[in-house]
Amino acid sequence: MYGFINSCLQSLVIERFGQVTWDKLSTLAGVQDTFMTYTVYDDILTLSLVKEACSLLDVPADVLLKLFGEHFFLFCKQAGYDTMLRTLGGNLIEFIGNLDALHSYLALSYQEMNAPSFRVEMTDDGKMLLHYYSDRKGLYHIVPGIMEAVAREFFDSKVTMVVLNQSEEDERTGKKEHVVFLVKQTNQAGKTRDQHNSSHRWESLLRTMRDRCLSLAGKKHGWDLLRAVVLSEKGSLQCTFSPCYPNKLWMEEKAFCNAFPFHIVFDEDLKVRQTGVNIQKFVPGLQARDATLDQYFTIIHPQVTFTIRSIRKFINSQFVLKSYKDKHTTLKLRGQMVWMESLGCMLYLCSPKLRNLQELQDVGLHLSDLAQHDVTRDLVLLNQQRLAEMELTNQLERKKEELRILSQHLEAEKHKTETLLYAMLPRHIANQLKDGKSVKAGDFEVCTILFSDVVTFTNICAACEPIHIVHMLNSMYSKFDRLTNIHDIYKVETIGDAYMVVGGVPVPTETHSHRVANFALGMRIAAREVTNPVTGKPIQIRVGLHTGPVLAGVVGEKMPRYCLFGDTVNTASRMESHGLPDHIHLSSSTYSELKDAGFNIQERGQIEVKGKGQMTTYFLLGNLLVSEDSIMGRKVGGTGLYREDLQKEPDKEPDVRTETEWRDTSSDGVISPDPNGLDMIAPFAWDITQPYEINKNSHNIPANDFNSRLCVLL
């Protein structure tokens, strides 16, 4: 079948059941998203689509096929065949009788089309029987849907069709399917078609007579008026047409054979009695004595056995015959069969069936071989242009499909690029840079910064291969990155074994310290799942937190980085370097933010901090209000770990305001767990080479020998 049929089925599913249903159906059937109108597809694909649609929608095949038939008629109208369909006939019988002629015309453009055949039979008791022939079995339920739509749209009537017989047709070669329908047609008011037409004629006649009476009323009276009306309507009452035939045929045999150069006359035994001059030229064997038509031709359409009885049964169909002249150049004829009762012979008035000028040359014909009155001349020239337009349309459809696929690939690559960009810069800042806007630096009055490093990392590096270090850090950082999504904090950078995050930057939040504290607790748990490649035991990390103001902004053009500046960065680094293995070290400012939020905190006392002097610090031991599973994002079904998470609208850009404006919003910290952050995990982890030199033996050097990390780059 051509892609036009599959496109119609796609349109039906999308229109009646939605795009999601079609997407699922096409996946089940293993088909592409779109179909090319002029591309031929295997029947198995269409039948598979119908089968999968019945299974998916849980409807019987006959119901779906009837629905498809109704939609197919509307689809053809929308595709531009409306006028062509309306002109097929003045009533349903004429419409059905000319369907085969329409298919024959369309076959000029759709050369591989294998259309069904239709034949109307009127019984002695006035019933209409529709004979349906097809090479495809099981699709006859489409016919009632089409006929009901045609009757409703074109003839303002209602059709009911009942299957009387279904068999393999013996008259057709190959035993094709033959279904006989009983057709009952009524108008919308419930009257039969004949009653409706008769009533309409009488109403029109009476209306004309009344109008005539009004025009003559002022001139005649009494019987003169009545007589004038009857005489004036005599022509209307006698409106039947009776053709007039001559007593003899005023045409000589030679003129007839020249005027119709491709006609053939044969008798009941298929013996050829007369041929046109061009038939004699291209098939000279027909002039032989006792030559029969089936010796030189076979019937292509309709597919009936080559007998007078079968031909007379399909007498209203257009017949297509193909010659046995040559395997490479075969002559096809199409035309009308006319039965001559008095002579007991059949007249086949025909002309060559040609699609374009190339076929005209292949057969060995010229336009001069066609009769002047034969429209085949114009048809060949017009169809030549039509085929060129179809080829151009086909090329455009292929280009459109290629562009659609390229667009999908481009969108996928764009998504990858954006994922990479958003992993390097905050989302709203990256969007500003993509739009060519400059990003201004901003002051954040309060945020919480976290530093962490691996205990004895220098010793581990000295004792094992570099690849083992890479695997260890990748495993650890991947777990940490997952936690940043759960607690919605910003990862600033990794430098060797050092890991840095910040809460409240670049999007201010009242729960910045709670988020970072819970993240620190999760880091400590996750680190225990990473193995030391030297000892085979879980690694230990050291974590430090500090809360205070920072200056943040994007620096650089070639490789822009979102940087944090200020003494808060330096102090947070001191908390990490002065901490203890497997401990979370807090400054007094961070302690002030967490002390009333349900965290378990132990005072460490005063210690000497390089560049800061004596400081009172604390150790974070745990969270009394939130479970370990919630901190690690393992709990499913939670509503949200922080109050701001409940207030966010989905798929909305962060609201970037000044930190002072955010301070007006109140929050009471931790509420309930939210595992939704699991879906936001980036599919890769980072390991950035150190942009500046640090002391690798920092774990074993006294506090007063530490270098300051005043500016940290991402």
PEVENWO-V937823 format. One record per backbone hydrogen bond with DSSP energy under -0.5 kcal/mol. CO is the residue of the C=O (numbers start at 1). NH is the residue of the N-H. E is the energy in kcal/mol with one decimal. If there is no record, write none. Layout:
CO_NH_E / CO_NH_E
This chain:
1_41_-3.7 / 2_5_-1.4 / 2_6_-1.0 / 3_7_-2.7 / 4_8_-1.6 / 5_9_-1.9 / 6_10_-2.4 / 7_11_-2.5 / 8_12_-2.3 / 9_13_-2.2 / 10_14_-2.4 / 11_15_-2.6 / 12_16_-2.6 / 13_17_-2.6 / 13_18_-0.7 / 14_18_-1.1 / 18_22_-1.4 / 19_23_-2.6 / 20_24_-2.1 / 21_25_-2.6 / 22_26_-3.4 / 23_27_-1.5 / 24_28_-2.1 / 25_29_-2.5 / 26_30_-0.9 / 26_31_-2.2 / 36_3_-0.6 / 36_39_-1.2 / 37_4_-1.1 / 39_3_-1.7 / 42_45_-1.0 / 42_46_-1.1 / 43_47_-2.7 / 44_48_-2.2 / 45_49_-2.1 / 46_50_-2.2 / 47_51_-2.4 / 48_52_-2.7 / 49_53_-2.4 / 50_54_-2.3 / 51_55_-2.0 / 52_56_-2.9 / 53_57_-2.8 / 54_58_-1.0 / 54_59_-1.5 / 60_64_-1.9 / 61_65_-2.7 / 62_66_-1.9 / 63_67_-2.1 / 64_68_-2.3 / 65_69_-2.4 / 66_70_-2.0 / 67_71_-2.1 / 68_72_-2.7 / 69_73_-1.6 / 70_74_-1.5 / 71_75_-2.8 / 72_76_-2.3 / 73_77_-1.8 / 74_78_-2.3 / 75_79_-1.4 / 76_81_-2.2 / 77_80_-1.4 / 77_82_-0.7 / 81_85_-2.3 / 82_86_-2.2 / 83_87_-1.4 / 85_88_-1.2 / 91_95_-2.4 / 92_96_-2.6 / 93_97_-2.3 / 94_98_-1.2 / 95_98_-0.6 / 96_99_-1.4 / 98_102_-1.9 / 99_103_-2.5 / 100_104_-2.2 / 101_105_-1.9 / 102_106_-2.7 / 103_107_-1.8 / 105_108_-1.5 / 106_109_-1.2 / 106_110_-3.3 / 109_111_-1.1 / 110_113_-1.9 / 117_133_-2.6 / 119_131_-3.5 / 121_123_-0.6 / 121_129_-3.1 / 123_126_-1.7 / 127_123_-2.4 / 127_129_-0.6 / 128_183_-2.7 / 129_121_-2.9 / 129_131_-0.6 / 130_132_-0.5 / 130_181_-2.9 / 131_119_-1.8 / 132_179_-2.5 / 133_117_-2.5 / 134_177_-1.6 / 135_137_-0.5 / 136_139_-0.6 / 139_142_-1.9 / 140_143_-1.2 / 140_144_-0.6 / 141_145_-0.8 / 142_146_-1.9 / 143_147_-2.8 / 144_148_-2.5 / 145_149_-1.6 / 146_150_-2.5 / 147_151_-2.7 / 148_152_-1.9 / 149_153_-2.6 / 150_154_-2.8 / 150_155_-0.8 / 151_155_-0.9 / 151_157_-2.1 / 156_188_-1.2 / 158_186_-2.9 / 160_184_-2.6 / 162_164_-0.6 / 162_182_-3.2 / 165_180_-2.8 / 167_169_-0.7 / 167_178_-3.1 / 171_305_-1.8 / 172_175_-1.6 / 176_169_-3.5 / 177_134_-1.8 / 178_167_-2.6 / 179_132_-2.9 / 179_181_-0.5 / 180_164_-3.2 / 180_165_-1.3 / 181_130_-2.6 / 181_183_-0.6 / 182_162_-1.9 / 182_184_-0.5 / 183_128_-0.7 / 183_185_-0.5 / 184_160_-2.6 / 185_193_-1.1 / 186_158_-4.9 / 187_190_-1.6 / 191_187_-3.1 / 192_196_-2.5 / 193_197_-2.4 / 194_198_-2.8 / 195_199_-2.8 / 196_200_-2.3 / 197_201_-2.2 / 198_202_-2.4 / 199_203_-2.4 / 200_204_-2.0 / 201_205_-2.5 / 202_206_-2.9 / 203_207_-2.1 / 204_208_-2.0 / 205_209_-2.3 / 206_210_-2.4 / 207_211_-2.1 / 208_212_-2.1 / 209_213_-2.3 / 210_214_-2.1 / 211_215_-1.6 / 212_216_-1.5 / 213_217_-1.3 / 216_219_-1.7 / 216_220_-2.1 / 221_224_-1.3 / 221_225_-0.6 / 222_226_-1.8 / 223_227_-3.0 / 224_228_-2.1 / 225_229_-2.1 / 226_230_-2.4 / 227_231_-2.4 / 228_232_-2.2 / 229_233_-1.5 / 231_234_-1.0 / 233_237_-2.2 / 234_238_-1.6 / 236_239_-0.6 / 237_239_-0.6 / 248_250_-0.8 / 249_251_-2.0 / 252_256_-2.1 / 253_257_-2.2 / 254_258_-1.7 / 255_259_-2.7 / 256_260_-2.2 / 257_277_-1.4 / 258_261_-0.5 / 260_263_-1.4 / 261_278_-0.8 / 261_279_-1.6 / 263_276_-2.1 / 264_348_-3.4 / 265_273_-3.5 / 265_274_-1.6 / 266_346_-3.6 / 267_270_-2.0 / 270_293_-2.9 / 271_267_-1.9 / 274_265_-2.9 / 276_280_-1.8 / 277_281_-1.3 / 278_282_-2.1 / 279_283_-2.7 / 283_286_-1.7 / 284_287_-1.7 / 285_288_-1.5 / 288_291_-1.4 / 291_272_-2.5 / 292_295_-1.2 / 293_296_-1.4 / 293_297_-1.8 / 296_324_-1.9 / 298_300_-0.6 / 298_322_-2.5 / 301_320_-2.9 / 302_304_-2.2 / 305_307_-2.2 / 307_311_-2.4 / 308_312_-2.7 / 309_313_-1.4 / 310_314_-1.2 / 312_315_-1.3 / 314_317_-2.1 / 317_319_-0.5 / 319_335_-2.1 / 320_300_-3.2 / 320_301_-1.4 / 321_333_-3.1 / 322_298_-2.1 / 328_330_-0.6 / 330_332_-0.5 / 331_323_-2.5 / 332_353_-3.0 / 333_321_-2.7 / 334_351_-1.8 / 335_319_-2.4 / 336_349_-2.1 / 338_347_-3.3 / 339_341_-0.8 / 340_344_-1.6 / 340_345_-1.5 / 344_268_-0.7 / 345_340_-3.0 / 346_266_-2.2 / 346_348_-0.6 / 347_338_-2.7 / 347_349_-0.8 / 348_264_-1.7 / 348_350_-0.7 / 349_336_-2.2 / 351_334_-2.4 / 352_354_-0.8 / 356_360_-1.6 / 357_361_-2.0 / 358_362_-2.5 / 359_363_-2.2 / 360_364_-0.8 / 360_365_-2.3 / 366_369_-1.8 / 367_370_-1.3 / 371_374_-1.1 / 374_377_-1.4 / 375_379_-2.6 / 376_380_-2.5 / 377_381_-1.6 / 378_382_-2.9 / 379_383_-2.7 / 380_384_-1.6 / 381_385_-1.3 / 382_386_-2.3 / 383_387_-2.9 / 384_388_-1.6 / 385_389_-2.3 / 386_390_-2.4 / 387_391_-2.5 / 388_392_-2.1 / 389_393_-2.6 / 390_394_-2.9 / 391_395_-2.3 / 392_396_-2.3 / 393_397_-2.4 / 394_398_-2.3 / 395_399_-2.7 / 396_400_-2.6 / 397_401_-2.4 / 398_402_-2.6 / 399_403_-2.7 / 400_404_-2.2 / 401_405_-2.4 / 402_406_-2.8 / 403_407_-2.6 / 404_408_-2.0 / 405_409_-2.4 / 406_410_-2.9 / 407_411_-2.5 / 408_412_-2.2 / 409_413_-2.6 / 410_414_-2.7 / 411_415_-2.2 / 412_416_-2.0 / 413_417_-2.6 / 414_418_-2.8 / 415_419_-2.5 / 416_420_-2.3 / 417_421_-2.6 / 418_422_-3.1 / 419_423_-1.1 / 420_424_-0.7 / 421_424_-1.0 / 421_425_-2.2 / 426_430_-2.9 / 427_431_-2.4 / 428_432_-1.5 / 429_433_-2.2 / 430_434_-2.3 / 431_435_-1.7 / 432_437_-2.6 / 433_436_-1.4 / 438_440_-0.6 / 442_552_-2.5 / 443_445_-0.5 / 443_659_-0.6 / 444_550_-2.1 / 447_548_-2.3 / 448_503_-2.8 / 449_546_-1.8 / 450_501_-1.7 / 451_544_-2.7 / 452_499_-2.1 / 453_542_-2.5 / 454_457_-1.2 / 456_460_-1.8 / 457_461_-2.3 / 458_462_-1.6 / 459_463_-1.0 / 460_463_-0.5 / 460_464_-0.9 / 465_468_-0.7 / 465_469_-1.3 / 466_470_-2.3 / 467_471_-2.2 / 468_472_-2.2 / 469_473_-2.8 / 470_474_-2.6 / 471_475_-2.3 / 472_476_-2.2 / 473_477_-3.3 / 474_478_-2.1 / 475_479_-1.4 / 476_480_-2.1 / 477_481_-3.0 / 478_482_-1.7 / 479_483_-1.5 / 480_484_-1.8 / 481_485_-1.3 / 482_486_-1.6 / 483_487_-2.3 / 484_488_-0.7 / 484_489_-1.7 / 489_491_-0.5 / 490_492_-0.6 / 490_502_-2.3 / 493_500_-2.4 / 495_498_-2.6 / 498_495_-2.0 / 499_452_-1.4 / 500_492_-2.0 / 500_493_-1.3 / 501_450_-2.6 / 502_490_-2.2 / 503_448_-1.9 / 506_508_-0.7 / 509_512_-1.0 / 511_515_-2.4 / 512_516_-2.1 / 513_517_-2.4 / 514_518_-2.5 / 515_519_-2.3 / 516_520_-2.4 / 517_521_-2.1 / 518_522_-2.2 / 519_523_-2.5 / 520_524_-2.0 / 521_525_-1.6 / 522_526_-2.9 / 523_527_-2.6 / 524_528_-0.9 / 525_528_-0.5 / 526_529_-1.6 / 527_530_-1.5 / 527_539_-0.7 / 530_539_-2.2 / 531_533_-0.5 / 532_536_-2.6 / 537_532_-3.7 / 540_455_-2.7 / 541_582_-2.3 / 542_453_-1.6 / 543_585_-3.1 / 544_451_-2.3 / 545_587_-1.1 / 546_449_-2.7 / 548_447_-1.2 / 549_568_-0.6 / 550_444_-2.7 / 551_565_-3.0 / 552_442_-2.9 / 553_563_-3.2 / 555_561_-2.2 / 557_560_-0.5 / 561_555_-2.3 / 561_563_-0.8 / 563_553_-1.7 / 564_712_-1.5 / 565_551_-2.7 / 566_569_-0.8 / 566_570_-1.0 / 567_571_-2.6 / 568_572_-2.3 / 569_573_-2.0 / 570_574_-1.9 / 571_575_-2.0 / 572_576_-1.6 / 573_577_-2.5 / 574_578_-2.2 / 576_579_-1.2 / 580_583_-1.5 / 583_543_-1.9 / 583_585_-0.6 / 584_620_-2.5 / 585_545_-2.7 / 586_618_-2.2 / 587_591_-2.2 / 588_592_-1.9 / 589_593_-1.1 / 590_594_-1.5 / 591_595_-2.0 / 594_597_-1.9 / 594_599_-0.8 / 598_624_-2.6 / 599_601_-0.8 / 600_621_-3.1 / 600_622_-1.2 / 602_619_-3.5 / 605_617_-2.4 / 607_609_-0.6 / 607_615_-2.4 / 609_612_-2.4 / 609_613_-2.3 / 613_609_-2.8 / 615_607_-2.4 / 615_617_-0.6 / 617_604_-2.2 / 617_605_-1.4 / 618_586_-3.4 / 619_602_-3.0 / 619_621_-0.6 / 620_584_-0.5 / 622_600_-3.0 / 627_631_-2.0 / 628_632_-2.1 / 629_634_-3.1 / 629_635_-0.9 / 630_633_-0.8 / 640_672_-1.3 / 641_671_-1.8 / 642_645_-0.9 / 642_646_-0.7 / 643_646_-1.0 / 643_647_-0.7 / 644_647_-0.7 / 644_648_-0.8 / 649_652_-0.9 / 654_656_-1.1 / 655_657_-0.9 / 658_662_-1.7 / 659_663_-1.3 / 661_664_-1.0 / 662_665_-1.6 / 669_643_-0.9 / 673_640_-1.5 / 674_677_-0.5 / 675_678_-2.0 / 676_679_-1.7 / 677_680_-1.2 / 678_681_-1.0 / 688_496_-1.0 / 694_696_-0.7 / 695_698_-1.1 / 697_700_-1.4 / 698_701_-0.8 / 702_705_-1.8 / 703_706_-1.4 / 708_710_-0.7 / 710_566_-0.8 / 712_564_-1.5
